[in-house]
């Protein structure tokens, strides 16, 4: 990854964590305790004045590679 892009990403991550400490703590806890194959991840998006839109996935073994990669990036300080 481009070093300038990495620095920019690290700054955005710190700002996100400052703005949303409960979500950051939740995500960290879920990655630490491990997400296993068969786990359901669900997201709800609610725009101001809008109707909730939901989507979910059932985690596959191949998805776990991505989650492990994200965890490693997080441990590296990104």
N, C-alpha and C positions, 0 to 999 in steps of 0.2 A: 504494500500500500504506500502511496505517496506520503512522505513525512508531513508535508503541509496539511494534507487532507486528514491525516491521523491526529494532528494537533487540533484541528478544527473540530473533529469528531469528539475528542476528549473534552473540549470546552462545552460542546453541546450536551454531552452526557452529564457533566457536572451541573450544568444549568437545569437540565431535566430533573436530576436527583434533588436539587434544591427546591424546585417548583412543585415536585410531586414525591415527597419523602415516603409517604405510606405505600404508594405503588412501587417505588424502587425497593423498599424493604420487602414487600410481598414477592416481587419477582426474584430477588436474591434468595429468599427463603425457599421458594419453589425450586430454583435451580440447585440449591444446596441439598435439599432433601431428596432430590432425584425425581425425575419424571420417567415413568416406565411405559413401555409399549402397552397400548390399550387405554391409556389415560385420555380423557376427553378435555380438550381446550376449547373454551367458548369465549367469544368476544361480542359485546353489545356496543353499538355506536348509537348515540342519541344526540342529534344536532339540536341547537336551540329551537324550540318550537316544533321539532320534528317527531316522527314516529320512530321508536326503537327498531333497529335492524340488527339481527343476530346471525352469527355464523359459528360453526364449530367444526373441529376435526378430531378424529380418533388418531392418536399418535401411533405412527408406524415405526418399525425398527430403523428404517432409513431416515426418518425425521430426527431420531436421537443423535445422529451425526451432526446435524445442524445445531442442536441444543448444546452438545458438548463443545462445539466450536465457539459458540457464543459465550459459554461459561469460561473457556480458556481465554478469550479476548478480555472478558471482564476481569479475570485474575491477573492479566498482564497490565491492567491499569487503563484499559480503553473503556 
